[in-house]
């Protein structure tokens, strides 16, 4: 299991290092689109690594990983919903939410 954790950590680090776009657009709509695209990229990379890694696990470890993944997704969504709610009256609430989802997905 230790080898698996090291493998996943290395794969995630190498995949995410070059996947970012700097969001320096001028309008809120453009910033939101950029932040959303960054999240989509991070999420796709994470899913690719996850799907590759899960193939190498036995049934028990696969179930443990699946349960951990579900808990992490709930945490990520709740945590980033709080970022959205904190600015929900402002125009940049969606930018904050997508940026949060991207940051948590990468971490």
N, C-alpha and C positions, 0 to 999 in steps of 0.2 A: 504494500500500500504506500510506503514511503516513496518508492520509485515512481509510482503513479502521480503522487502529489508534486514531486519535483518535475516530472515530465509536463504536467499541466501548467505549472508556474512558468516554466521556460517557454512553453508554447504561447501562453498568453502574453508574456513580456515581448517576445519577438514579433507577434502579430500586431500588437497595439502600438508599437513604437512609431510607426509611420502612417497611421490611419487617420490622423486629425487634419481637419481644415480649420484654419483660423477664421473665426466669425467676426469680421470687421465691416460688415455691411452697414448701410446708413438707415434703413427702415426696419421697424420692428418685424414686419412680415418677412423680410429677407433674413434677419437674424434668427427668427423662429425656424425658417426653412433650413438654414445652415446647421443650427443646433440639432434639429430633427435628423438631418442627414448624418451628422456625426454619431448620434445615438444608433441609427440604423447600421452604420458601419461597425461600430463596437459590438452591437448585438449580433450581427452576422458572424463576426470573428469569433465571439464567444461560443455561439452555437456550433460553428464548424469544429472548434477544438473540443467542445463537449461531446459532440456526436462521434468524433474520432476516438476520444478517450474512453467513452462508455463501452465501446466494442471490446476493450481489453479487460473488462471487469467480470468477475464471476457474478452469479445471480444475487448473492447477498450484498456485495459491494455496490452493484448496480442499483438495488433498491435503496440502500443507504444514500447514495448520491442523488437519486431521484427525490427522496424525501427532503434532503438538504437543499436541493435546487428549488423545490416548491416553497420551502420556508424562506429562502433568500429572495425569491421573486416577490413574495408578500411583503417582506421587509422593505425591499427596494421601492415598491409601488407606494407603500405607506409613507416612507421617508420622503420621497420626492413629491408626493401629494401635499405634504406639509410645506414644502418649498413653494409649490403652486398656490396653496391657500394663503401663505404669508403675503403674496403679492397679487392675489386674484383680482383685485380692483384695478391694478395697473396693467398697462398694455404689454409689459414684458413678462407676465406671469407664465405664459407658455414657453418662453425662452428659458426661464428659470427651471421649469419642470423638465424640458428636454435636456438641458445642460446637466441637471442633477442625475437624470436617468443615465446619461452618457458617463458621467464621472463614477457613479456607483457600479455600472456595468464594467468599466475598465479596472476598478480597484480589486 
